[in-house]
C-alpha cells in the first residue's frame, strides 16, 4: 500500500513539473515574439530606405533587396501593433482552420502555384489588375503589388510589412507602432469575427473585399457578395472570367455559387417560365464570349461541355434566349453532344434545344 502511495506521489509531482515546464515554455515563446531586437530593427529600417533609389543614384547595385529577416521583423512589429489595437491572436490550429475556410489554402500545401512558403509565413501572390504578369513570383517583395502574407506563427495576415510604414524608433530606443487601419480591420473581422470592422471594410476597403470574393471565392458574408457584385464590371470578359472560375492544377473550374449569387443579386431570381419576359440586369453581358472561349479551349476547363450547358441554362433562367440560340446555331455538333448526354439534366436547356426552330 505504501509503495502504491509513493508511486502516486512521484507521478503527481512529475506531472505537475511537466505542466509547469509546458506553461513556462509557452510564456518564453510568447515573450520572445513580443520582445523586439531594437538594434536589428533600426539596422533594417536603414537598409529598407534603399528599396528605392533617389533620382541622382542610377546604380541598381545600390538597391536593397528585402529578405526573410525583413519580413519577419515586420511580422513581429505588426503582431504587437495588432495586439495594441485589441486583436486577439488565434491559436495556430484555429488560424490554420480559418485560412483554409476563408482563403482555401493550407499551411502545409507545397504545390500551389500562387503561394511561396517560408519558415514563418506564406506569401499568396495577387496578380496586378493592370496587366498580365508572367513573372509574378519575381514580384513577391514588390511593394507595388497587393500580395498577402500569412504569418501562421504569429496568427495574422498583412500586406508587405515595410518597417518604415509601421514603426518609428526614437533616440532613446522607445518606439511607436502605427499600423494602417485596414490591416487591423481585416484581421479583427476575419479572425475575431468583429462585425464593426466588417462595416468599416465595406466602406473603406472595397478592393480587399473584392479580392476575397473574386480571388478566394469567399462568399460566406452576404454583405460582401452584394457589394462586390452590384459594382462589378460585367462587360470586361477577363474580369468576368476571373469571377466565375477558379483554377485547380492548371484547369479552370466553374463557381456555381457565384452564378447563383449573380442570378439573385443582379437579376432578382430566375423567370417563372422559359418564355417569360427577360429579367433586367447586366450580369451575363460577357457570357457569349466566355462560352466561345470554353468551346475553343476545352482542355483548359474541367468538364468543358457541361460548363457550356450550365452557362446556357443560367442565361435561359433569366430570360436571355439569344446567347443559347446563337451558340447552338453556330455549333451543330455541340447540340448533338447535348442530346447524347441528356442535356446534362438541365430542364430549360432541353426544352429550348428541342424547340430551337420555333425561336
C-alpha positions in Angstrom: 0.0 0.0 0.0 2.8 2.4 0.9 4.5 1.5 -2.3 1.4 2.5 -4.3 1.1 5.8 -2.4 4.7 6.5 -3.1 4.3 5.8 -6.8 1.2 8.0 -6.9 3.0 10.9 -5.2 6.0 10.7 -7.6 3.7 10.6 -10.6 1.8 13.6 -9.4 5.0 15.6 -8.8 6.3 14.6 -12.2 3.0 15.7 -14.0 3.0 19.0 -12.0 6.6 19.7 -13.0 5.8 18.8 -16.6 2.8 21.1 -16.7 4.9 24.0 -15.3 7.6 23.3 -18.0 5.0 23.5 -20.7 3.5 26.7 -19.4 7.0 28.2 -18.9 7.9 27.2 -22.5 4.7 28.9 -23.8 5.4 32.1 -21.9 9.0 32.1 -23.1 7.9 31.6 -26.7 5.3 34.5 -26.4 7.8 36.8 -24.7 10.3 36.1 -27.5 7.8 37.0 -30.1 6.7 40.2 -28.3 10.3 41.4 -27.4 11.9 43.3 -30.2 15.6 43.4 -31.1 15.5 47.2 -31.5 19.0 47.4 -32.8 18.2 44.9 -35.5 15.0 46.7 -36.4 17.0 50.0 -36.6 19.5 48.3 -38.9 16.8 47.1 -41.3 14.9 50.4 -41.2 18.1 51.9 -42.6 18.6 49.2 -45.2 15.0 49.5 -46.3 15.5 53.1 -47.2 17.2 51.8 -50.3 14.5 49.6 -51.7 14.0 52.6 -54.0 17.0 54.7 -55.1 17.0 58.5 -55.1 16.8 60.2 -58.5 20.6 61.0 -58.5 21.6 57.4 -58.0 21.2 55.2 -61.1 23.3 52.3 -59.8 21.0 49.3 -59.5 23.5 47.5 -57.3 22.7 50.1 -54.6 19.1 48.8 -54.4 18.4 46.9 -51.3 16.5 43.6 -51.8 14.2 42.6 -49.0 14.9 39.3 -47.2 13.0 36.9 -44.9 14.6 38.8 -42.0 12.9 42.0 -43.1 9.6 40.2 -43.4 9.9 38.5 -40.0 10.8 41.8 -38.3 7.8 43.4 -40.0 5.7 40.5 -38.8 6.8 40.9 -35.2 6.0 44.7 -35.2 2.7 44.1 -36.9 1.7 41.5 -34.3 2.5 43.9 -31.5 0.5 46.6 -33.2 -2.5 44.4 -33.7 -2.5 43.4 -30.0 -2.3 47.0 -29.0 -5.4 47.6 -31.1 -7.5 44.9 -29.4 -6.7 42.0 -31.8 -7.0 38.6 -30.1 -4.3 36.3 -31.5 -5.9 32.9 -32.5 -4.2 29.7 -31.7 -2.2 28.2 -34.6 -4.8 25.4 -35.0 -7.6 28.0 -35.1 -5.7 30.2 -37.5 -4.9 27.4 -39.9 -8.6 26.3 -39.9 -9.7 29.9 -40.7 -7.3 30.5 -43.6 -8.3 27.1 -45.0 -12.0 28.1 -44.7 -11.6 31.7 -46.0 -8.7 31.5 -48.4 -8.8 27.8 -49.3 -5.1 27.4 -48.7 -3.2 25.1 -46.4 -0.1 25.9 -44.4 1.4 22.6 -45.5 0.5 22.9 -49.2 3.5 22.6 -51.4 2.2 22.6 -55.0 0.0 25.7 -55.1 1.3 27.9 -57.9 0.1 31.0 -56.2 1.9 30.5 -52.9 5.6 30.8 -51.8 6.3 29.1 -48.4 8.8 30.4 -45.8 9.8 29.5 -42.3 7.3 31.8 -40.5 4.9 32.9 -43.3 3.4 32.1 -46.7 3.1 34.6 -49.5 0.0 34.4 -51.6 0.7 36.2 -55.0 -2.0 38.5 -56.2 -1.7 39.4 -59.9 -1.7 43.0 -60.9 -5.0 44.4 -62.1 -3.4 46.4 -64.9 -1.6 43.8 -66.8 -0.9 40.1 -67.1 2.4 39.5 -65.4 4.0 36.2 -66.4 6.9 36.6 -63.9 4.6 37.1 -60.8 6.9 35.1 -58.5 9.6 37.6 -59.0 7.3 40.3 -57.6 6.9 38.7 -54.2 8.6 41.6 -52.2 7.5 44.3 -54.6 5.5 46.8 -52.5 3.5 48.0 -55.6 1.7 44.6 -55.6 -1.0 43.6 -53.1 0.4 40.2 -52.3 -0.9 38.8 -49.0 1.4 37.4 -46.3 0.1 34.8 -43.9 2.1 34.8 -40.7 1.0 31.5 -39.3 3.4 31.5 -36.4 2.2 34.9 -35.4 -1.5 34.5 -36.2 -2.5 37.2 -38.7 -2.4 38.3 -42.4 -1.0 41.5 -43.8 0.3 43.1 -47.0 4.1 43.7 -47.3 5.1 44.9 -43.8 7.8 47.5 -44.5 9.2 48.7 -41.2 9.2 52.4 -42.2 5.4 52.2 -42.7 4.6 50.8 -39.3 7.2 51.7 -36.6 9.1 54.8 -35.6 12.1 54.5 -33.2 13.1 57.4 -31.1 16.7 58.4 -30.0 16.2 56.7 -26.6 15.0 53.5 -28.3 11.4 54.0 -27.3 9.1 53.4 -30.2 5.6 54.0 -31.7 3.8 51.5 -33.8 1.2 52.8 -36.3 -0.5 50.2 -38.4 -2.7 51.0 -41.3 -6.3 50.7 -40.1 -7.2 48.3 -42.9 -4.7 45.7 -41.6 -6.3 45.9 -38.1 -9.8 45.8 -39.5 -9.1 42.8 -41.8 -7.7 40.7 -39.1 -10.3 41.6 -36.5 -13.1 40.8 -38.9 -11.7 37.6 -40.4 -10.2 36.0 -37.2 -12.1 37.7 -34.3 -15.5 37.9 -36.1 -15.7 41.7 -35.5 -18.9 43.0 -37.2 -17.9 46.6 -36.5 -14.7 46.1 -38.5 -16.7 44.5 -41.3 -18.7 47.7 -41.5 -15.5 49.7 -41.8 -14.1 47.4 -44.5 -17.3 47.7 -46.6 -16.9 51.4 -46.6 -13.1 51.8 -46.7 -11.5 48.7 -48.1 -13.7 47.6 -51.0 -10.8 46.3 -53.1 -9.7 43.8 -50.4 -13.3 42.5 -50.1 -13.4 42.2 -53.8 -10.2 40.1 -53.7 -11.8 37.9 -51.0 -14.7 37.1 -53.3 -13.0 37.0 -56.8 -9.6 35.5 -55.9 -10.5 33.3 -52.9 -14.2 32.6 -53.6 -15.2 33.8 -50.1 -19.0 34.1 -50.3 -19.9 33.4 -46.7 -20.8 37.1 -45.9 -23.8 38.3 -48.0 -22.9 42.0 -47.5 -19.6 41.5 -49.1 -21.0 39.4 -52.0 -23.8 42.0 -52.6 -21.4 45.0 -52.5 -18.9 43.3 -55.0 -21.5 42.0 -57.5 -23.5 45.2 -57.6 -20.4 47.1 -58.6 -18.7 44.6 -60.9 -17.7 45.3 -64.5 -19.5 42.5 -66.3 -18.6 44.0 -69.7 -14.9 43.0 -69.2 -14.6 39.4 -70.4 -11.4 38.8 -68.4 -12.8 40.2 -65.2 -16.0 38.2 -65.6 -14.0 35.0 -66.3 -11.9 35.7 -63.1 -15.2 36.0 -61.2 -16.9 32.8 -62.2 -13.9 30.5 -62.4 -11.1 29.4 -60.1 -8.1 27.3 -61.2 -7.2 23.8 -59.9 -4.0 22.3 -61.2 -3.9 24.4 -64.4 -7.6 23.8 -65.2 -10.5 26.2 -64.7 -13.4 25.1 -62.5 -16.8 26.8 -62.6 -18.0 28.5 -59.4 -21.7 27.6 -59.4 -22.2 29.5 -56.1 -21.2 32.8 -57.8 -23.6 32.2 -60.7 -26.4 31.7 -58.2 -25.4 34.9 -56.4 -25.4 36.8 -59.7 -28.8 35.4 -60.5 -30.2 36.5 -57.1 -28.5 39.9 -56.7 -28.3 41.2 -60.3 -31.5 39.6 -61.7 -33.5 39.2 -58.6 -34.0 35.5 -59.3 -35.0 33.4 -62.3 -38.0 33.9 -64.5 -41.1 31.9 -63.8 -41.0 30.1 -67.2 -38.7 29.8 -70.2 -40.7 32.2 -72.3 -41.3 34.8 -69.5 -40.1 38.3 -70.3 -36.3 38.7 -69.8 -35.1 40.0 -66.5 -33.3 43.3 -66.3 -29.6 43.2 -65.4 -26.1 43.1 -66.9 -24.6 40.2 -65.1 -24.3 38.0 -68.2 -23.2 40.6 -70.6 -20.0 38.7 -71.4 -21.5 35.2 -71.3 -21.4 34.7 -75.1 -17.6 35.4 -75.2 -17.0 33.1 -72.2 -18.9 30.2 -73.8 -16.9 30.6 -77.1 -13.7 30.7 -75.1 -14.5 27.4 -73.4 -15.6 25.8 -76.6 -12.3 26.8 -78.3 -10.1 25.7 -75.4 -11.8 22.6 -73.9 -8.7 21.2 -72.4 -8.3 24.2 -70.2 -11.5 23.5 -68.3 -12.8 20.8 -66.0 -15.7 19.2 -67.9 -16.0 21.9 -70.5 -19.1 20.6 -72.3 -21.0 20.5 -69.1 -19.9 24.0 -68.2 -21.2 25.4 -71.5 -24.5 23.7 -70.9 -24.7 25.2 -67.4 -23.9 28.7 -68.6 -26.6 28.4 -71.3 -29.1 27.1 -68.7 -28.2 30.1 -66.5 -28.8 32.6 -69.3 -32.2 30.9 -70.0 -33.1 31.2 -66.3 -33.1 35.0 -66.6 -34.9 35.0 -70.0 -31.9 35.6 -72.2 -32.6 33.3 -75.1 -30.2 34.9 -77.6 -27.0 33.6 -76.1 -28.0 29.9 -76.4 -29.7 30.5 -79.7 -26.6 32.0 -81.4 -24.2 29.4 -80.0 -26.3 26.3 -80.9 -27.0 27.5 -84.4 -23.2 28.0 -84.9 -22.2 24.7 -83.4 -24.5 21.8 -84.5 -22.0 19.3 -83.2 -22.4 20.6 -79.7 -26.2 20.2 -79.9 -25.6 16.5 -80.7 -23.3 16.3 -77.7 -26.1 17.7 -75.5 -28.6 15.2 -76.9 -26.2 12.3 -76.2 -25.8 13.5 -72.6 -29.5 14.2 -72.0 -28.7 17.9 -71.8 -26.8 17.3 -68.5 -30.3 17.2 -66.9 -30.8 21.0 -67.4 -34.5 21.2 -67.9 -34.8 24.6 -69.7 -31.9 23.9 -71.9 -33.6 20.6 -73.0 -36.9 22.3 -73.8 -35.1 25.1 -75.7 -33.0 22.8 -77.8 -35.9 20.5 -78.7 -37.8 23.6 -79.9 -34.9 25.6 -81.3 -36.6 26.0 -84.7 -39.5 27.8 -83.1 -37.4 30.5 -81.5 
